[in-house]
Amino acid sequence: MAVRRAFWVVVIILIASLAAAYYTPQSVVYQRLAVLIGLVLVVCWLWAVFSIRRVTIRRVARVFRMQLGQLFEERFEITNQSHWARIWFELKDASELPGNSGSRVLSMIGPGRSRSYIARTLLTHRGAFDLGPTIVSSGDPFGLFLYRTTFQSTKKLEVLPYFVELNHFYTPVGLLAGGQALRKKTVEVTPYAAGIREYAPGDSLNRIHWKSTARRDQLMVKEFEQDPQADIWIFLDGLKTIHSGTLTATKDENDPFWLWNARHHVTIPPHTFEYAVSAAASIAAYFIQQGRSVGFAAAGHAFAVLQASRGERQLSKILEMLAFIDCEGQLPLEALVQSQASQLMRGSSVILITTKASSSILLAIEELQRRGTRPIVVLVDSATFGGSAPAQDPALELASRGVPMKLIKLGDDLKAALEQTVR
């Protein structure tokens, strides 16, 4: 319960009426006025107390997993379950969703009636956001008292990074004869059976091939090999000191009138890391749709690694990981590559997404080439985001090492930038 400024004005009038009733001969008029004001205060207080009793709030959304740049629609429904009409309600959307537009003021909701409205929010930030709480305020007709209650919510909205559908993405030609196929035995059970051999101590029982065992009258076990097609690995540079830009949304992007009347063109937040995240998501989606096995590694505030795999489930894992990753890391890209070097098969394509072709990046490229992998650099030009310009042309540095490069600048069409190769 809170009192408003009008309450203190009424209290001053009440005190003045009591003083006049005590000090003036015509005290009856002032006494009646004081009693009337007192009754008004009591009635208004009771009105405010019961104004939110038997009131329910529902927040309904069709989907709870969306992509950055999309429009999130949520329906707010308030129901008056009492036998008396309610004059007004103020709904305040206290959710963490940036630019949320669910706050409204509603008037005259009859007994047993409901009122609903649609709130639309442009999703400008990645991550998970609680859709609540909702703070409902109401009071008396004279605006003397204000009563608030909070309706909690357990629902969350997950905002995935923005990505585009690529028609093609250049990768270097195979290093091995016969293209990208690579046969390599593994002790793990995989979908790729390579043959059978005699049982050896330590072999798991689930690897025994019973038909061959019965036919040869000795224990035979199945052999497996790794995915015969070369992996794709994506390394995202999350080093804090190399990124620049801003994550603040423009005023128009948070204006409900603009959202309703204008056809929105999706824009990535003007920050190098946001462009890098969108590039990583787009590349991962492209190769997953091509049936390739994709792995991911990044070192932001937390170390994130996802072993190479294929399928829509793998894409979902990568997008979810990208939704929460940040650029608060202290680990350079070279160290990140070295930490995962043992997981990289010879012939794999390794995509390095960074903002500068620094000495650390060049060392990482040398390490990858020494291991027989094929590095590709996706460079987000930090100079166009307000960062410092490189001393030397990164394209020349990379070309001298035979490394193809994709260059992304602020405001570029992400699809066109990723499909074009600078060599």
Contacts in CASP RR format, 6 or more apart in sequence:
PFRMAT RR
TARGET T0000
AUTHOR 0000-0000-0000
METHOD contacts of the structure
MODEL  1
MAVRRAFWVVVIILIASLAAAYYTPQSVVYQRLAVLIGLVLVVCWLWAVF
SIRRVTIRRVARVFRMQLGQLFEERFEITNQSHWARIWFELKDASELPGN
SGSRVLSMIGPGRSRSYIARTLLTHRGAFDLGPTIVSSGDPFGLFLYRTT
FQSTKKLEVLPYFVELNHFYTPVGLLAGGQALRKKTVEVTPYAAGIREYA
PGDSLNRIHWKSTARRDQLMVKEFEQDPQADIWIFLDGLKTIHSGTLTAT
KDENDPFWLWNARHHVTIPPHTFEYAVSAAASIAAYFIQQGRSVGFAAAG
HAFAVLQASRGERQLSKILEMLAFIDCEGQLPLEALVQSQASQLMRGSSV
ILITTKASSSILLAIEELQRRGTRPIVVLVDSATFGGSAPAQDPALELAS
RGVPMKLIKLGDDLKAALEQTVR
1 48 0 8 1.000
1 49 0 8 1.000
1 145 0 8 1.000
1 146 0 8 1.000
1 147 0 8 1.000
2 145 0 8 1.000
2 146 0 8 1.000
2 147 0 8 1.000
2 148 0 8 1.000
3 144 0 8 1.000
3 145 0 8 1.000
3 146 0 8 1.000
4 143 0 8 1.000
4 144 0 8 1.000
4 145 0 8 1.000
4 146 0 8 1.000
6 142 0 8 1.000
6 143 0 8 1.000
6 144 0 8 1.000
7 41 0 8 1.000
7 143 0 8 1.000
7 144 0 8 1.000
7 145 0 8 1.000
10 37 0 8 1.000
10 40 0 8 1.000
10 41 0 8 1.000
10 142 0 8 1.000
10 144 0 8 1.000
13 37 0 8 1.000
14 34 0 8 1.000
14 37 0 8 1.000
14 38 0 8 1.000
14 41 0 8 1.000
17 30 0 8 1.000
17 31 0 8 1.000
17 33 0 8 1.000
17 34 0 8 1.000
17 37 0 8 1.000
18 30 0 8 1.000
18 34 0 8 1.000
20 27 0 8 1.000
20 30 0 8 1.000
21 27 0 8 1.000
21 30 0 8 1.000
21 31 0 8 1.000
21 33 0 8 1.000
21 34 0 8 1.000
24 30 0 8 1.000
40 142 0 8 1.000
41 144 0 8 1.000
43 140 0 8 1.000
44 139 0 8 1.000
44 140 0 8 1.000
44 141 0 8 1.000
44 142 0 8 1.000
44 143 0 8 1.000
44 144 0 8 1.000
44 145 0 8 1.000
45 140 0 8 1.000
45 144 0 8 1.000
45 145 0 8 1.000
47 139 0 8 1.000
47 140 0 8 1.000
47 141 0 8 1.000
47 145 0 8 1.000
48 138 0 8 1.000
48 139 0 8 1.000
48 140 0 8 1.000
48 144 0 8 1.000
48 145 0 8 1.000
48 146 0 8 1.000
48 147 0 8 1.000
49 145 0 8 1.000
49 147 0 8 1.000
50 82 0 8 1.000
51 86 0 8 1.000
51 87 0 8 1.000
51 138 0 8 1.000
51 139 0 8 1.000
51 140 0 8 1.000
51 147 0 8 1.000
52 89 0 8 1.000
52 136 0 8 1.000
52 137 0 8 1.000
52 138 0 8 1.000
52 147 0 8 1.000
52 148 0 8 1.000
52 149 0 8 1.000
53 82 0 8 1.000
54 80 0 8 1.000
54 81 0 8 1.000
54 82 0 8 1.000
55 78 0 8 1.000
55 79 0 8 1.000
55 80 0 8 1.000
55 81 0 8 1.000
55 82 0 8 1.000
55 86 0 8 1.000
55 89 0 8 1.000
55 136 0 8 1.000
55 138 0 8 1.000
55 149 0 8 1.000
56 78 0 8 1.000
56 79 0 8 1.000
56 81 0 8 1.000
56 151 0 8 1.000
57 76 0 8 1.000
57 77 0 8 1.000
57 78 0 8 1.000
57 79 0 8 1.000
57 91 0 8 1.000
57 134 0 8 1.000
57 136 0 8 1.000
57 151 0 8 1.000
58 75 0 8 1.000
58 76 0 8 1.000
58 77 0 8 1.000
58 78 0 8 1.000
58 79 0 8 1.000
59 74 0 8 1.000
59 75 0 8 1.000
59 76 0 8 1.000
59 77 0 8 1.000
59 131 0 8 1.000
59 132 0 8 1.000
59 134 0 8 1.000
59 153 0 8 1.000
59 155 0 8 1.000
60 74 0 8 1.000
60 75 0 8 1.000
60 77 0 8 1.000
61 72 0 8 1.000
61 73 0 8 1.000
61 74 0 8 1.000
61 75 0 8 1.000
61 131 0 8 1.000
61 155 0 8 1.000
61 157 0 8 1.000
62 73 0 8 1.000
64 131 0 8 1.000
64 155 0 8 1.000
64 156 0 8 1.000
64 157 0 8 1.000
64 158 0 8 1.000
65 157 0 8 1.000
65 158 0 8 1.000
65 160 0 8 1.000
66 72 0 8 1.000
66 123 0 8 1.000
66 157 0 8 1.000
66 158 0 8 1.000
66 159 0 8 1.000
66 160 0 8 1.000
67 123 0 8 1.000
67 159 0 8 1.000
67 160 0 8 1.000
67 161 0 8 1.000
67 162 0 8 1.000
67 163 0 8 1.000
68 123 0 8 1.000
68 124 0 8 1.000
68 125 0 8 1.000
68 126 0 8 1.000
68 159 0 8 1.000
68 160 0 8 1.000
68 161 0 8 1.000
68 162 0 8 1.000
68 266 0 8 1.000
68 268 0 8 1.000
68 278 0 8 1.000
69 122 0 8 1.000
69 123 0 8 1.000
69 124 0 8 1.000
69 162 0 8 1.000
69 264 0 8 1.000
69 266 0 8 1.000
69 267 0 8 1.000
70 123 0 8 1.000
70 266 0 8 1.000
71 120 0 8 1.000
71 121 0 8 1.000
71 122 0 8 1.000
71 123 0 8 1.000
71 259 0 8 1.000
71 264 0 8 1.000
72 97 0 8 1.000
72 120 0 8 1.000
72 121 0 8 1.000
72 122 0 8 1.000
72 123 0 8 1.000
72 157 0 8 1.000
73 118 0 8 1.000
73 119 0 8 1.000
73 120 0 8 1.000
74 102 0 8 1.000
74 118 0 8 1.000
74 119 0 8 1.000
74 121 0 8 1.000
74 131 0 8 1.000
75 116 0 8 1.000
75 117 0 8 1.000
75 118 0 8 1.000
75 119 0 8 1.000
76 91 0 8 1.000
76 93 0 8 1.000
76 102 0 8 1.000
76 104 0 8 1.000
76 116 0 8 1.000
76 117 0 8 1.000
76 118 0 8 1.000
76 119 0 8 1.000
76 134 0 8 1.000
77 114 0 8 1.000
77 115 0 8 1.000
77 116 0 8 1.000
78 89 0 8 1.000
78 91 0 8 1.000
78 106 0 8 1.000
78 109 0 8 1.000
78 114 0 8 1.000
78 115 0 8 1.000
78 116 0 8 1.000
78 136 0 8 1.000
79 112 0 8 1.000
79 113 0 8 1.000
79 114 0 8 1.000
80 86 0 8 1.000
80 109 0 8 1.000
80 110 0 8 1.000
80 111 0 8 1.000
80 112 0 8 1.000
80 113 0 8 1.000
80 114 0 8 1.000
81 112 0 8 1.000
82 111 0 8 1.000
82 112 0 8 1.000
83 111 0 8 1.000
84 111 0 8 1.000
85 108 0 8 1.000
85 109 0 8 1.000
85 110 0 8 1.000
85 111 0 8 1.000
86 108 0 8 1.000
86 109 0 8 1.000
86 110 0 8 1.000
86 138 0 8 1.000
87 107 0 8 1.000
87 108 0 8 1.000
87 138 0 8 1.000
87 139 0 8 1.000
87 141 0 8 1.000
88 105 0 8 1.000
88 106 0 8 1.000
88 107 0 8 1.000
88 108 0 8 1.000
88 138 0 8 1.000
88 139 0 8 1.000
89 105 0 8 1.000
89 106 0 8 1.000
89 107 0 8 1.000
89 109 0 8 1.000
89 136 0 8 1.000
89 137 0 8 1.000
89 138 0 8 1.000
90 103 0 8 1.000
90 104 0 8 1.000
90 105 0 8 1.000
90 106 0 8 1.000
90 136 0 8 1.000
90 137 0 8 1.000
90 138 0 8 1.000
91 102 0 8 1.000
91 103 0 8 1.000
91 104 0 8 1.000
91 105 0 8 1.000
91 106 0 8 1.000
91 134 0 8 1.000
91 135 0 8 1.000
91 136 0 8 1.000
92 103 0 8 1.000
92 134 0 8 1.000
92 135 0 8 1.000
92 136 0 8 1.000
92 137 0 8 1.000
93 100 0 8 1.000
93 101 0 8 1.000
93 102 0 8 1.000
93 103 0 8 1.000
93 119 0 8 1.000
93 132 0 8 1.000
93 134 0 8 1.000
94 132 0 8 1.000
94 133 0 8 1.000
94 134 0 8 1.000
94 135 0 8 1.000
94 150 0 8 1.000
95 129 0 8 1.000
95 130 0 8 1.000
95 131 0 8 1.000
95 132 0 8 1.000
95 133 0 8 1.000
95 153 0 8 1.000
96 129 0 8 1.000
96 130 0 8 1.000
96 132 0 8 1.000
97 121 0 8 1.000
97 123 0 8 1.000
97 129 0 8 1.000
97 131 0 8 1.000
97 157 0 8 1.000
98 124 0 8 1.000
98 125 0 8 1.000
98 129 0 8 1.000
98 249 0 8 1.000
99 121 0 8 1.000
99 122 0 8 1.000
99 124 0 8 1.000
99 249 0 8 1.000
99 254 0 8 1.000
100 119 0 8 1.000
100 121 0 8 1.000
101 119 0 8 1.000
101 120 0 8 1.000
101 121 0 8 1.000
101 254 0 8 1.000
101 256 0 8 1.000
101 259 0 8 1.000
102 119 0 8 1.000
102 121 0 8 1.000
104 117 0 8 1.000
104 119 0 8 1.000
106 115 0 8 1.000
106 117 0 8 1.000
109 115 0 8 1.000
120 256 0 8 1.000
120 259 0 8 1.000
120 260 0 8 1.000
122 249 0 8 1.000
122 253 0 8 1.000
122 254 0 8 1.000
122 259 0 8 1.000
122 264 0 8 1.000
123 159 0 8 1.000
124 249 0 8 1.000
124 253 0 8 1.000
124 269 0 8 1.000
125 159 0 8 1.000
125 247 0 8 1.000
125 269 0 8 1.000
126 159 0 8 1.000
126 160 0 8 1.000
126 161 0 8 1.000
126 274 0 8 1.000
126 277 0 8 1.000
126 322 0 8 1.000
126 323 0 8 1.000
126 324 0 8 1.000
127 158 0 8 1.000
127 159 0 8 1.000
127 323 0 8 1.000
127 324 0 8 1.000
128 156 0 8 1.000
128 157 0 8 1.000
128 158 0 8 1.000
128 159 0 8 1.000
128 323 0 8 1.000
128 324 0 8 1.000
129 156 0 8 1.000
129 157 0 8 1.000
129 159 0 8 1.000
130 153 0 8 1.000
130 155 0 8 1.000
130 156 0 8 1.000
131 153 0 8 1.000
131 155 0 8 1.000
131 156 0 8 1.000
131 157 0 8 1.000
132 151 0 8 1.000
132 152 0 8 1.000
132 153 0 8 1.000
132 155 0 8 1.000
133 150 0 8 1.000
133 151 0 8 1.000
133 152 0 8 1.000
133 153 0 8 1.000
134 150 0 8 1.000
134 151 0 8 1.000
134 153 0 8 1.000
135 148 0 8 1.000
135 149 0 8 1.000
135 150 0 8 1.000
135 151 0 8 1.000
136 148 0 8 1.000
136 149 0 8 1.000
136 150 0 8 1.000
136 151 0 8 1.000
137 146 0 8 1.000
137 147 0 8 1.000
137 148 0 8 1.000
138 146 0 8 1.000
138 147 0 8 1.000
139 145 0 8 1.000
139 146 0 8 1.000
139 147 0 8 1.000
158 320 0 8 1.000
158 323 0 8 1.000
159 323 0 8 1.000
160 281 0 8 1.000
160 319 0 8 1.000
160 320 0 8 1.000
160 322 0 8 1.000
160 323 0 8 1.000
161 274 0 8 1.000
161 277 0 8 1.000
161 278 0 8 1.000
161 280 0 8 1.000
161 281 0 8 1.000
161 319 0 8 1.000
161 322 0 8 1.000
161 323 0 8 1.000
162 266 0 8 1.000
162 268 0 8 1.000
162 278 0 8 1.000
162 281 0 8 1.000
163 278 0 8 1.000
163 281 0 8 1.000
163 282 0 8 1.000
163 284 0 8 1.000
163 285 0 8 1.000
163 319 0 8 1.000
164 278 0 8 1.000
164 282 0 8 1.000
164 414 0 8 1.000
164 415 0 8 1.000
164 418 0 8 1.000
165 282 0 8 1.000
165 285 0 8 1.000
165 286 0 8 1.000
165 415 0 8 1.000
166 282 0 8 1.000
166 283 0 8 1.000
166 285 0 8 1.000
166 286 0 8 1.000
166 415 0 8 1.000
166 418 0 8 1.000
166 419 0 8 1.000
167 419 0 8 1.000
168 419 0 8 1.000
169 283 0 8 1.000
169 286 0 8 1.000
169 287 0 8 1.000
169 418 0 8 1.000
169 419 0 8 1.000
170 376 0 8 1.000
170 404 0 8 1.000
170 419 0 8 1.000
170 421 0 8 1.000
171 232 0 8 1.000
171 349 0 8 1.000
171 374 0 8 1.000
171 376 0 8 1.000
172 349 0 8 1.000
172 374 0 8 1.000
172 376 0 8 1.000
172 404 0 8 1.000
173 179 0 8 1.000
174 180 0 8 1.000
174 230 0 8 1.000
174 347 0 8 1.000
174 374 0 8 1.000
175 346 0 8 1.000
175 347 0 8 1.000
175 372 0 8 1.000
175 374 0 8 1.000
176 182 0 8 1.000
176 346 0 8 1.000
176 347 0 8 1.000
180 229 0 8 1.000
180 230 0 8 1.000
180 347 0 8 1.000
181 228 0 8 1.000
181 229 0 8 1.000
182 226 0 8 1.000
182 228 0 8 1.000
182 229 0 8 1.000
182 230 0 8 1.000
182 345 0 8 1.000
182 346 0 8 1.000
182 347 0 8 1.000
183 194 0 8 1.000
183 225 0 8 1.000
183 228 0 8 1.000
184 225 0 8 1.000
184 226 0 8 1.000
184 345 0 8 1.000
185 194 0 8 1.000
185 223 0 8 1.000
185 224 0 8 1.000
185 225 0 8 1.000
185 226 0 8 1.000
186 224 0 8 1.000
186 225 0 8 1.000
186 226 0 8 1.000
188 224 0 8 1.000
189 204 0 8 1.000
189 206 0 8 1.000
189 207 0 8 1.000
189 224 0 8 1.000
190 224 0 8 1.000
190 225 0 8 1.000
190 226 0 8 1.000
190 227 0 8 1.000
192 224 0 8 1.000
192 225 0 8 1.000
192 226 0 8 1.000
192 227 0 8 1.000
192 228 0 8 1.000
193 222 0 8 1.000
193 223 0 8 1.000
193 224 0 8 1.000
193 225 0 8 1.000
194 223 0 8 1.000
194 224 0 8 1.000
194 225 0 8 1.000
195 222 0 8 1.000
195 223 0 8 1.000
196 209 0 8 1.000
196 212 0 8 1.000
196 220 0 8 1.000
196 221 0 8 1.000
196 222 0 8 1.000
196 223 0 8 1.000
197 220 0 8 1.000
197 221 0 8 1.000
197 223 0 8 1.000
198 218 0 8 1.000
198 219 0 8 1.000
198 220 0 8 1.000
198 221 0 8 1.000
199 208 0 8 1.000
199 218 0 8 1.000
199 219 0 8 1.000
199 220 0 8 1.000
199 221 0 8 1.000
200 221 0 8 1.000
203 221 0 8 1.000
207 221 0 8 1.000
207 222 0 8 1.000
208 219 0 8 1.000
208 220 0 8 1.000
208 221 0 8 1.000
208 222 0 8 1.000
209 220 0 8 1.000
209 221 0 8 1.000
209 222 0 8 1.000
212 220 0 8 1.000
213 219 0 8 1.000
213 220 0 8 1.000
226 345 0 8 1.000
227 293 0 8 1.000
227 308 0 8 1.000
227 310 0 8 1.000
229 292 0 8 1.000
229 293 0 8 1.000
230 345 0 8 1.000
230 347 0 8 1.000
230 348 0 8 1.000
230 349 0 8 1.000
231 292 0 8 1.000
231 293 0 8 1.000
231 294 0 8 1.000
231 295 0 8 1.000
231 308 0 8 1.000
231 344 0 8 1.000
231 345 0 8 1.000
231 348 0 8 1.000
231 349 0 8 1.000
232 283 0 8 1.000
232 287 0 8 1.000
232 292 0 8 1.000
232 293 0 8 1.000
232 294 0 8 1.000
232 295 0 8 1.000
232 308 0 8 1.000
232 348 0 8 1.000
232 349 0 8 1.000
232 351 0 8 1.000
233 294 0 8 1.000
233 295 0 8 1.000
233 296 0 8 1.000
233 297 0 8 1.000
233 308 0 8 1.000
233 340 0 8 1.000
233 343 0 8 1.000
233 344 0 8 1.000
233 348 0 8 1.000
233 349 0 8 1.000
233 350 0 8 1.000
233 351 0 8 1.000
233 373 0 8 1.000
234 280 0 8 1.000
234 283 0 8 1.000
234 284 0 8 1.000
234 294 0 8 1.000
234 295 0 8 1.000
234 296 0 8 1.000
234 297 0 8 1.000
234 318 0 8 1.000
234 351 0 8 1.000
234 353 0 8 1.000
235 297 0 8 1.000
235 298 0 8 1.000
235 333 0 8 1.000
235 336 0 8 1.000
235 337 0 8 1.000
235 340 0 8 1.000
235 350 0 8 1.000
235 351 0 8 1.000
235 352 0 8 1.000
235 353 0 8 1.000
235 364 0 8 1.000
236 276 0 8 1.000
236 277 0 8 1.000
236 280 0 8 1.000
236 296 0 8 1.000
236 297 0 8 1.000
236 298 0 8 1.000
236 322 0 8 1.000
236 325 0 8 1.000
236 353 0 8 1.000
237 276 0 8 1.000
237 298 0 8 1.000
237 332 0 8 1.000
237 333 0 8 1.000
237 336 0 8 1.000
237 352 0 8 1.000
237 353 0 8 1.000
237 354 0 8 1.000
237 355 0 8 1.000
237 361 0 8 1.000
238 273 0 8 1.000
238 298 0 8 1.000
238 299 0 8 1.000
238 300 0 8 1.000
238 325 0 8 1.000
238 326 0 8 1.000
238 327 0 8 1.000
238 328 0 8 1.000
238 329 0 8 1.000
238 331 0 8 1.000
238 333 0 8 1.000
239 299 0 8 1.000
239 300 0 8 1.000
239 327 0 8 1.000
239 329 0 8 1.000
239 330 0 8 1.000
239 331 0 8 1.000
239 332 0 8 1.000
239 333 0 8 1.000
240 300 0 8 1.000
240 327 0 8 1.000
240 328 0 8 1.000
240 329 0 8 1.000
240 330 0 8 1.000
242 272 0 8 1.000
242 354 0 8 1.000
242 355 0 8 1.000
242 356 0 8 1.000
242 358 0 8 1.000
242 382 0 8 1.000
243 271 0 8 1.000
243 272 0 8 1.000
243 273 0 8 1.000
243 276 0 8 1.000
243 327 0 8 1.000
243 355 0 8 1.000
243 382 0 8 1.000
244 271 0 8 1.000
244 272 0 8 1.000
244 355 0 8 1.000
244 382 0 8 1.000
244 385 0 8 1.000
244 386 0 8 1.000
244 387 0 8 1.000
245 270 0 8 1.000
245 271 0 8 1.000
245 272 0 8 1.000
245 385 0 8 1.000
245 386 0 8 1.000
245 387 0 8 1.000
246 269 0 8 1.000
246 270 0 8 1.000
246 271 0 8 1.000
247 269 0 8 1.000
247 271 0 8 1.000
247 274 0 8 1.000
249 269 0 8 1.000
252 258 0 8 1.000
267 411 0 8 1.000
268 274 0 8 1.000
268 275 0 8 1.000
268 278 0 8 1.000
268 414 0 8 1.000
270 385 0 8 1.000
270 410 0 8 1.000
270 411 0 8 1.000
271 385 0 8 1.000
272 355 0 8 1.000
272 380 0 8 1.000
272 382 0 8 1.000
272 385 0 8 1.000
273 326 0 8 1.000
273 327 0 8 1.000
275 380 0 8 1.000
275 408 0 8 1.000
275 410 0 8 1.000
275 414 0 8 1.000
276 353 0 8 1.000
276 354 0 8 1.000
276 355 0 8 1.000
276 378 0 8 1.000
276 380 0 8 1.000
277 322 0 8 1.000
277 325 0 8 1.000
278 414 0 8 1.000
279 353 0 8 1.000
279 378 0 8 1.000
279 380 0 8 1.000
279 406 0 8 1.000
279 408 0 8 1.000
279 414 0 8 1.000
279 418 0 8 1.000
280 296 0 8 1.000
280 318 0 8 1.000
280 322 0 8 1.000
280 353 0 8 1.000
281 318 0 8 1.000
281 319 0 8 1.000
281 322 0 8 1.000
282 414 0 8 1.000
282 415 0 8 1.000
282 418 0 8 1.000
283 351 0 8 1.000
283 378 0 8 1.000
283 418 0 8 1.000
284 294 0 8 1.000
284 295 0 8 1.000
284 296 0 8 1.000
284 315 0 8 1.000
284 318 0 8 1.000
284 319 0 8 1.000
285 315 0 8 1.000
285 319 0 8 1.000
287 294 0 8 1.000
288 294 0 8 1.000
288 310 0 8 1.000
288 311 0 8 1.000
288 312 0 8 1.000
288 314 0 8 1.000
288 315 0 8 1.000
288 318 0 8 1.000
291 310 0 8 1.000
291 311 0 8 1.000
292 310 0 8 1.000
293 308 0 8 1.000
293 309 0 8 1.000
293 310 0 8 1.000
293 314 0 8 1.000
294 308 0 8 1.000
294 309 0 8 1.000
294 310 0 8 1.000
294 314 0 8 1.000
294 315 0 8 1.000
294 318 0 8 1.000
295 306 0 8 1.000
295 307 0 8 1.000
295 308 0 8 1.000
295 309 0 8 1.000
295 314 0 8 1.000
295 318 0 8 1.000
296 304 0 8 1.000
296 305 0 8 1.000
296 306 0 8 1.000
296 318 0 8 1.000
296 321 0 8 1.000
296 322 0 8 1.000
297 304 0 8 1.000
297 305 0 8 1.000
297 306 0 8 1.000
297 336 0 8 1.000
297 339 0 8 1.000
297 340 0 8 1.000
298 304 0 8 1.000
298 321 0 8 1.000
298 325 0 8 1.000
298 336 0 8 1.000
299 329 0 8 1.000
299 330 0 8 1.000
299 331 0 8 1.000
299 335 0 8 1.000
299 336 0 8 1.000
300 325 0 8 1.000
300 326 0 8 1.000
300 327 0 8 1.000
300 328 0 8 1.000
300 329 0 8 1.000
300 331 0 8 1.000
301 326 0 8 1.000
301 328 0 8 1.000
301 329 0 8 1.000
302 325 0 8 1.000
303 331 0 8 1.000
304 321 0 8 1.000
304 325 0 8 1.000
305 340 0 8 1.000
306 314 0 8 1.000
306 317 0 8 1.000
306 318 0 8 1.000
306 321 0 8 1.000
307 343 0 8 1.000
308 343 0 8 1.000
332 360 0 8 1.000
333 352 0 8 1.000
333 354 0 8 1.000
333 360 0 8 1.000
333 361 0 8 1.000
333 364 0 8 1.000
334 360 0 8 1.000
334 361 0 8 1.000
334 363 0 8 1.000
334 364 0 8 1.000
334 367 0 8 1.000
336 364 0 8 1.000
337 350 0 8 1.000
337 352 0 8 1.000
337 364 0 8 1.000
337 367 0 8 1.000
337 368 0 8 1.000
338 364 0 8 1.000
338 367 0 8 1.000
341 367 0 8 1.000
341 368 0 8 1.000
341 371 0 8 1.000
344 350 0 8 1.000
344 368 0 8 1.000
344 371 0 8 1.000
344 373 0 8 1.000
345 373 0 8 1.000
346 371 0 8 1.000
346 372 0 8 1.000
346 373 0 8 1.000
347 372 0 8 1.000
347 373 0 8 1.000
347 374 0 8 1.000
348 373 0 8 1.000
348 374 0 8 1.000
349 373 0 8 1.000
349 374 0 8 1.000
349 375 0 8 1.000
349 376 0 8 1.000
350 368 0 8 1.000
350 373 0 8 1.000
350 374 0 8 1.000
350 375 0 8 1.000
350 376 0 8 1.000
351 375 0 8 1.000
351 376 0 8 1.000
351 377 0 8 1.000
351 378 0 8 1.000
352 361 0 8 1.000
352 364 0 8 1.000
352 365 0 8 1.000
352 375 0 8 1.000
352 376 0 8 1.000
352 377 0 8 1.000
352 378 0 8 1.000
353 377 0 8 1.000
353 378 0 8 1.000
353 380 0 8 1.000
354 361 0 8 1.000
354 377 0 8 1.000
354 378 0 8 1.000
354 379 0 8 1.000
354 380 0 8 1.000
355 379 0 8 1.000
355 380 0 8 1.000
355 381 0 8 1.000
355 382 0 8 1.000
356 379 0 8 1.000
356 382 0 8 1.000
356 390 0 8 1.000
356 394 0 8 1.000
357 377 0 8 1.000
357 379 0 8 1.000
357 390 0 8 1.000
357 394 0 8 1.000
357 397 0 8 1.000
357 398 0 8 1.000
361 377 0 8 1.000
362 397 0 8 1.000
362 401 0 8 1.000
364 375 0 8 1.000
365 375 0 8 1.000
365 377 0 8 1.000
365 398 0 8 1.000
365 401 0 8 1.000
365 403 0 8 1.000
366 401 0 8 1.000
368 374 0 8 1.000
368 375 0 8 1.000
369 375 0 8 1.000
369 401 0 8 1.000
375 403 0 8 1.000
376 403 0 8 1.000
376 404 0 8 1.000
376 405 0 8 1.000
376 406 0 8 1.000
377 394 0 8 1.000
377 398 0 8 1.000
377 403 0 8 1.000
377 404 0 8 1.000
377 405 0 8 1.000
377 406 0 8 1.000
378 405 0 8 1.000
378 406 0 8 1.000
378 408 0 8 1.000
378 418 0 8 1.000
379 394 0 8 1.000
379 405 0 8 1.000
379 406 0 8 1.000
379 407 0 8 1.000
379 408 0 8 1.000
380 408 0 8 1.000
381 407 0 8 1.000
381 408 0 8 1.000
381 409 0 8 1.000
381 410 0 8 1.000
382 388 0 8 1.000
383 389 0 8 1.000
383 390 0 8 1.000
384 409 0 8 1.000
384 410 0 8 1.000
384 411 0 8 1.000
385 410 0 8 1.000
394 405 0 8 1.000
395 405 0 8 1.000
395 407 0 8 1.000
395 422 0 8 1.000
395 423 0 8 1.000
398 404 0 8 1.000
398 405 0 8 1.000
399 405 0 8 1.000
399 423 0 8 1.000
404 421 0 8 1.000
404 422 0 8 1.000
404 423 0 8 1.000
405 421 0 8 1.000
405 422 0 8 1.000
405 423 0 8 1.000
406 417 0 8 1.000
406 418 0 8 1.000
406 420 0 8 1.000
406 421 0 8 1.000
406 422 0 8 1.000
407 417 0 8 1.000
407 422 0 8 1.000
408 414 0 8 1.000
408 417 0 8 1.000
408 418 0 8 1.000
409 417 0 8 1.000
END
